[in-house]
């Protein structure tokens, strides 16, 4: 299991991605979980989280775990953006 939201660096990238997506939503874009899960920033976030898992727990994340973590984190970001776009 990869825990993505447990690092200052990961949080900073997530916040940047969230703000960028919010700007696009305000311009009329409808975000997609699959698109966001496969963007280069999300891949970097997942790589950082997988490295932390390897360093701290001495476990290697599988490709499926990384993909699942990316989709879950993308859904989390989209949920935050949808909430923020209401204001």
MMTF fields as JSON, N, C-alpha, C and O atoms, coordinates in Angstrom:
{
  "mmtfVersion": "1.0.0",
  "mmtfProducer": "UNKNOWN",
  "numBonds": 347,
  "numAtoms": 348,
  "numGroups": 87,
  "numChains": 1,
  "numModels": 1,
  "chainsPerModel": [1],
  "groupsPerChain": [87],
  "chainIdList": ["A"],
  "bondAtomList": [4, 2, 8, 6, 12, 10, 16, 14, 20, 18, 24, 22, 28, 26, 32, 30, 36, 34, 40, 38, 44, 42, 48, 46, 52, 50, 56, 54, 60, 58, 64, 62, 68, 66, 72, 70, 76, 74, 80, 78, 84, 82, 88, 86, 92, 90, 96, 94, 100, 98, 104, 102, 108, 106, 112, 110, 116, 114, 120, 118, 124, 122, 128, 126, 132, 130, 136, 134, 140, 138, 144, 142, 148, 146, 152, 150, 156, 154, 160, 158, 164, 162, 168, 166, 172, 170, 176, 174, 180, 178, 184, 182, 188, 186, 192, 190, 196, 194, 200, 198, 204, 202, 208, 206, 212, 210, 216, 214, 220, 218, 224, 222, 228, 226, 232, 230, 236, 234, 240, 238, 244, 242, 248, 246, 252, 250, 256, 254, 260, 258, 264, 262, 268, 266, 272, 270, 276, 274, 280, 278, 284, 282, 288, 286, 292, 290, 296, 294, 300, 298, 304, 302, 308, 306, 312, 310, 316, 314, 320, 318, 324, 322, 328, 326, 332, 330, 336, 334, 340, 338, 344, 342],
  "bondOrderList": [1, 1, 1, 1, 1, 1, 1, 1, 1, 1, 1, 1, 1, 1, 1, 1, 1, 1, 1, 1, 1, 1, 1, 1, 1, 1, 1, 1, 1, 1, 1, 1, 1, 1, 1, 1, 1, 1, 1, 1, 1, 1, 1, 1, 1, 1, 1, 1, 1, 1, 1, 1, 1, 1, 1, 1, 1, 1, 1, 1, 1, 1, 1, 1, 1, 1, 1, 1, 1, 1, 1, 1, 1, 1, 1, 1, 1, 1, 1, 1, 1, 1, 1, 1, 1, 1],
  "groupList": [{"groupName": "UNK", "atomNameList": ["N", "CA", "C", "O"], "elementList": ["N", "C", "C", "O"], "formalChargeList": [0, 0, 0, 0], "bondAtomList": [1, 0, 2, 1, 3, 2], "bondOrderList": [1, 1, 2], "singleLetterCode": "X", "chemCompType": "L-PEPTIDE LINKING"}],
  "groupTypeList": [0, 0, 0, 0, 0, 0, 0, 0, 0, 0, 0, 0, 0, 0, 0, 0, 0, 0, 0, 0, 0, 0, 0, 0, 0, 0, 0, 0, 0, 0, 0, 0, 0, 0, 0, 0, 0, 0, 0, 0, 0, 0, 0, 0, 0, 0, 0, 0, 0, 0, 0, 0, 0, 0, 0, 0, 0, 0, 0, 0, 0, 0, 0, 0, 0, 0, 0, 0, 0, 0, 0, 0, 0, 0, 0, 0, 0, 0, 0, 0, 0, 0, 0, 0, 0, 0, 0],
  "groupIdList": [1, 2, 3, 4, 5, 6, 7, 8, 9, 10, 11, 12, 13, 14, 15, 16, 17, 18, 19, 20, 21, 22, 23, 24, 25, 26, 27, 28, 29, 30, 31, 32, 33, 34, 35, 36, 37, 38, 39, 40, 41, 42, 43, 44, 45, 46, 47, 48, 49, 50, 51, 52, 53, 54, 55, 56, 57, 58, 59, 60, 61, 62, 63, 64, 65, 66, 67, 68, 69, 70, 71, 72, 73, 74, 75, 76, 77, 78, 79, 80, 81, 82, 83, 84, 85, 86, 87],
  "secStructList": [7, 7, 7, 7, 1, 7, 7, 2, 2, 2, 2, 2, 2, 2, 2, 2, 2, 2, 2, 2, 2, 2, 2, 2, 2, 2, 6, 6, 7, 7, 7, 7, 2, 2, 2, 2, 2, 6, 1, 2, 2, 2, 2, 2, 2, 2, 2, 2, 2, 2, 2, 2, 2, 2, 2, 2, 2, 7, 7, 7, 7, 7, 2, 2, 2, 2, 2, 2, 2, 2, 2, 2, 2, 2, 2, 2, 2, 2, 2, 2, 2, 2, 2, 2, 6, 6, 7],
  "xCoordList": [0.849, 0.0, 0.895, 1.811, 0.617, 1.394, 0.589, -0.551, 1.189, 0.567, 1.17, 2.347, 0.358, 0.904, 0.995, 1.946, 0.061, 0.007, 0.794, 0.224, 2.072, 2.837, 4.222, 5.147, 4.358, 5.651, 5.43, 4.493, 6.278, 6.165, 6.36, 5.644, 7.323, 7.581, 6.399, 6.016, 5.83, 4.669, 3.486, 2.734, 3.323, 2.228, 2.384, 1.401, 3.603, 3.845, 3.484, 2.859, 3.869, 3.512, 2.005, 1.425, 1.374, -0.072, -0.791, -1.752, -0.32, -0.935, -0.779, -1.72, 0.398, 0.627, -0.307, -0.922, -0.409, -1.271, -2.731, -3.475, -3.127, -4.5, -4.797, -5.853, -3.894, -4.094, -4.126, -4.923, -3.273, -3.263, -4.57, -5.143, -5.035, -6.294, -7.472, -8.413, -7.433, -8.501, -8.608, -9.713, -7.471, -7.482, -8.132, -8.914, -7.81, -8.377, -9.872, -10.631, -10.302, -11.731, -12.487, -13.595, -11.897, -12.539, -12.662, -13.494, -11.852, -11.932, -12.873, -13.104, -13.418, -14.404, -13.972, -14.734, -12.788, -12.318, -13.017, -13.22, -13.38, -13.918, -12.793, -12.345, -12.329, -11.179, -11.529, -12.652, -10.555, -10.704, -9.696, -8.53, -10.157, -9.269, -8.141, -6.982, -8.469, -7.445, -6.394, -5.2, -6.833, -5.884, -4.951, -3.734, -5.535, -4.737, -3.804, -2.671, -4.275, -3.459, -2.246, -1.252, -2.328, -1.229, -0.383, 0.513, -0.646, 0.156, 1.548, 1.741, 2.493, 3.883, 4.062, 4.872, 3.323, 3.44, 2.952, 3.563, 1.848, 1.325, 2.309, 2.499, 2.93, 3.924, 5.095, 5.634, 5.482, 6.565, 6.145, 6.931, 4.901, 4.384, 4.401, 4.828, 3.94, 3.887, 5.298, 5.536, 6.235, 7.626, 8.203, 8.879, 7.932, 8.429, 7.822, 8.526, 6.524, 5.852, 6.375, 6.565, 6.607, 7.132, 8.553, 8.927, 9.342, 10.706, 10.665, 11.46, 9.731, 9.589, 9.181, 9.674, 8.287, 7.865, 9.062, 9.239, 9.871, 11.052, 12.065, 12.62, 12.298, 13.279, 12.833, 13.633, 11.555, 11.08, 10.626, 10.934, 9.901, 9.332, 10.059, 9.744, 11.03, 11.792, 10.868, 11.079, 9.834, 8.91, 8.928, 9.117, 8.731, 8.68, 7.239, 6.561, 6.775, 5.405, 5.319, 6.211, 4.244, 4.032, 3.47, 3.023, 3.499, 2.954, 1.473, 1.006, 0.737, -0.689, -0.923, -1.85, -0.101, -0.234, 0.043, -0.636, 1.043, 1.357, 0.212, -0.159, -0.353, -1.471, -2.69, -3.372, -2.961, -4.096, -3.887, -4.817, -2.687, -2.387, -2.545, -3.058, -2.106, -2.243, -3.712, -4.109, -4.523, -5.959, -6.64, -7.451, -6.318, -6.925, -6.519, -7.347, -5.262, -4.791, -5.397, -5.731, -5.54, -6.181, -7.633, -8.107, -8.335, -9.724, -9.79, -10.695, -8.839, -8.77, -8.566, -9.247, -7.639, -7.354, -8.578, -8.929, -9.224, -10.416, -11.522, -12.225, -11.68, -12.67, -12.379, -13.289, -11.117, -10.723, -10.982, -11.472, -10.654, -10.848, -12.333, -12.732, -13.149, -14.592, -15.143, -15.995, -14.663, -15.097, -14.664, -15.463, -13.397, -12.877, -13.496, -13.61, -13.895, -14.453, -15.853, -16.368, -16.469, -17.801, -17.741, -18.765, -16.551, -16.428, -15.99, -15.838],
  "yCoordList": [-1.17, 0.0, 1.232, 1.35, 2.136, 3.368, 4.507, 4.76, 5.187, 6.356, 7.593, 7.898, 8.296, 9.413, 10.693, 11.454, 10.958, 12.26, 12.277, 12.577, 11.966, 11.941, 12.57, 12.194, 13.513, 14.162, 15.618, 15.929, 16.485, 17.903, 18.118, 18.911, 17.419, 17.559, 17.061, 17.682, 15.943, 15.401, 16.351, 16.58, 16.901, 17.848, 19.077, 19.567, 19.574, 20.753, 20.464, 21.296, 19.301, 18.936, 18.759, 19.169, 18.15, 17.952, 19.296, 19.491, 20.216, 21.54, 22.272, 22.912, 22.182, 22.81, 22.213, 22.943, 20.891, 20.205, 20.593, 20.807, 20.68, 21.06, 22.484, 22.724, 23.419, 24.805, 24.929, 25.694, 24.189, 24.2, 23.652, 24.215, 22.563, 21.962, 22.887, 22.964, 23.58, 24.514, 25.628, 26.015, 26.145, 27.174, 26.64, 27.34, 25.397, 24.803, 24.553, 24.744, 24.129, 23.901, 25.219, 25.265, 26.29, 27.602, 28.101, 28.962, 27.577, 27.918, 26.993, 27.19, 25.983, 25.121, 23.688, 22.918, 23.309, 21.937, 20.993, 21.339, 19.82, 18.781, 17.787, 17.099, 17.7, 16.834, 15.35, 14.949, 14.555, 13.105, 12.451, 12.843, 11.459, 10.744, 10.068, 10.134, 9.424, 8.709, 9.66, 9.36, 10.81, 11.782, 12.285, 12.333, 12.658, 13.186, 12.115, 12.416, 10.88, 9.79, 9.484, 8.938, 9.837, 9.542, 10.756, 10.651, 11.909, 13.088, 12.953, 12.175, 13.706, 13.563, 13.953, 13.347, 14.945, 15.35, 14.248, 13.988, 13.596, 12.503, 11.336, 10.688, 11.07, 9.999, 10.306, 9.411, 11.584, 11.984, 11.801, 11.33, 12.176, 12.012, 10.538, 10.194, 9.673, 8.236, 7.669, 6.832, 8.115, 7.663, 8.048, 7.247, 9.275, 9.734, 8.905, 8.521, 8.632, 7.842, 6.404, 5.82, 5.833, 4.468, 4.406, 3.425, 5.449, 5.491, 5.572, 4.928, 6.371, 6.458, 5.11, 4.713, 4.405, 3.076, 2.132, 1.363, 2.201, 1.345, 1.687, 0.795, 2.979, 3.411, 3.118, 2.675, 3.364, 3.253, 1.849, 1.369, 1.184, -0.126, -1.281, -2.446, -0.963, -1.974, -2.878, -4.088, -2.261, -2.982, -2.321, -1.11, -3.12, -2.608, -2.622, -3.648, -1.472, -1.372, -1.984, -1.795, -2.714, -3.293, -2.232, -1.171, -2.533, -1.613, -1.357, -0.225, -2.401, -2.258, -1.361, -0.552, -1.496, -0.647, 0.815, 1.714, 1.043, 2.41, 3.004, 4.16, 2.219, 2.701, 2.989, 3.995, 2.114, 2.306, 3.552, 4.335, 3.736, 4.911, 6.189, 7.188, 6.164, 7.336, 7.658, 8.822, 6.633, 6.863, 7.398, 8.321, 6.826, 7.282, 8.716, 9.513, 9.044, 10.405, 11.386, 12.514, 10.964, 11.812, 12.088, 13.216, 11.065, 11.248, 12.207, 13.037, 12.092, 13.001, 14.442, 15.352, 14.651, 15.995, 16.561, 17.724, 15.75, 16.213, 16.577, 17.568, 15.794, 16.117, 17.455, 18.252, 17.698, 18.977, 20.133, 21.187, 19.937, 20.983, 21.269, 22.429, 20.226, 20.436, 21.216, 22.087, 20.909, 21.635, 23.101, 24.001, 23.34, 24.703, 25.523, 26.743, 24.876, 25.612, 26.146, 26.973, 25.689, 26.179, 27.563, 28.238, 27.991, 29.281, 30.367, 31.515],
  "zCoordList": [0.0, 0.0, 0.0, 0.813, -0.913, -1.005, -0.378, -0.767, 0.59, 1.201, 0.551, 0.743, -0.213, -0.972, -0.154, -0.335, 0.724, 1.384, 2.689, 3.738, 2.653, 3.905, 3.78, 4.5, 2.879, 2.699, 2.293, 1.557, 2.764, 2.424, 0.93, 0.319, 0.336, -1.098, -1.925, -2.916, -1.509, -2.218, -2.056, -3.004, -0.86, -0.629, -1.52, -2.075, -1.661, -2.499, -3.956, -4.615, -4.457, -5.83, -5.98, -6.986, -4.984, -5.019, -5.026, -5.771, -4.195, -4.136, -5.466, -5.934, -6.074, -7.374, -8.424, -9.202, -8.443, -9.403, -9.182, -10.139, -7.937, -7.595, -8.073, -8.659, -7.834, -8.259, -9.775, -10.319, -10.457, -11.916, -12.464, -13.397, -11.891, -12.333, -12.03, -12.819, -10.913, -10.555, -11.594, -11.975, -12.055, -13.098, -14.366, -15.01, -14.728, -15.938, -15.784, -16.735, -14.607, -14.353, -14.442, -14.976, -13.923, -13.995, -15.429, -15.714, -16.324, -17.749, -18.512, -19.705, -17.83, -18.47, -18.718, -19.302, -18.301, -18.497, -17.522, -16.359, -17.987, -17.109, -16.834, -17.752, -15.589, -15.291, -15.349, -15.045, -15.739, -15.823, -14.883, -14.835, -14.142, -13.217, -13.994, -13.584, -15.102, -15.878, -16.44, -16.403, -16.961, -17.502, -16.402, -16.581, -15.266, -14.164, -13.587, -13.21, -13.52, -12.972, -13.849, -13.37, -15.135, -16.057, -16.414, -17.252, -15.798, -16.119, -15.486, -14.551, -15.997, -15.546, -14.078, -13.376, -13.61, -12.204, -11.281, -10.245, -11.651, -10.825, -10.819, -9.79, -11.956, -12.005, -11.075, -10.424, -11.021, -10.125, -8.667, -7.846, -8.346, -6.984, -6.588, -5.486, -7.482, -7.189, -7.04, -6.17, -7.876, -7.752, -6.393, -5.747, -5.966, -4.665, -3.531, -2.597, -3.612, -2.574, -2.564, -1.497, -3.748, -3.831, -3.273, -2.631, -3.515, -2.97, -1.448, -0.763, -0.92, 0.539, 1.117, 2.173, 0.436, 0.885, 0.913, 1.858, -0.121, -0.208, 0.886, 1.529, 1.09, 2.089, 3.518, 4.342, 3.814, 5.193, 5.561, 6.652, 4.672, 4.994, 4.314, 4.56, 3.46, 2.721, 1.903, 1.816, 1.303, 0.43, -0.936, -1.05, -1.963, -3.318, -3.794, -3.728, -4.276, -4.772, -6.168, -6.994, -6.42, -7.744, -8.679, -8.242, -9.957, -10.954, -10.686, -10.807, -10.323, -10.046, -8.827, -8.828, -7.801, -6.614, -6.95, -6.455, -7.794, -8.206, -9.014, -8.807, -9.937, -10.748, -9.879, -10.074, -8.928, -8.031, -7.171, -6.978, -6.659, -5.842, -6.66, -6.156, -7.921, -8.788, -9.038, -8.988, -9.307, -9.541, -8.286, -8.365, -7.133, -5.879, -5.559, -5.117, -5.778, -5.502, -6.503, -6.141, -7.757, -8.767, -8.387, -8.517, -7.921, -7.491, -6.302, -6.221, -5.389, -4.238, -4.712, -4.238, -5.636, -6.144, -6.856, -6.657, -7.679, -8.397, -7.41, -7.606, -6.367, -5.336, -4.673, -4.447, -4.362, -3.76, -4.722, -4.315, -5.984, -6.989, -7.186, -7.297, -7.229, -7.38, -6.191, -6.36, -5.004, -3.81, -3.888, -3.63, -4.244, -4.3, -5.427, -5.308, -6.512, -7.647, -7.351, -8.104, -6.275, -5.909, -5.276, -5.165, -4.859, -4.178, -5.112, -4.695]
}
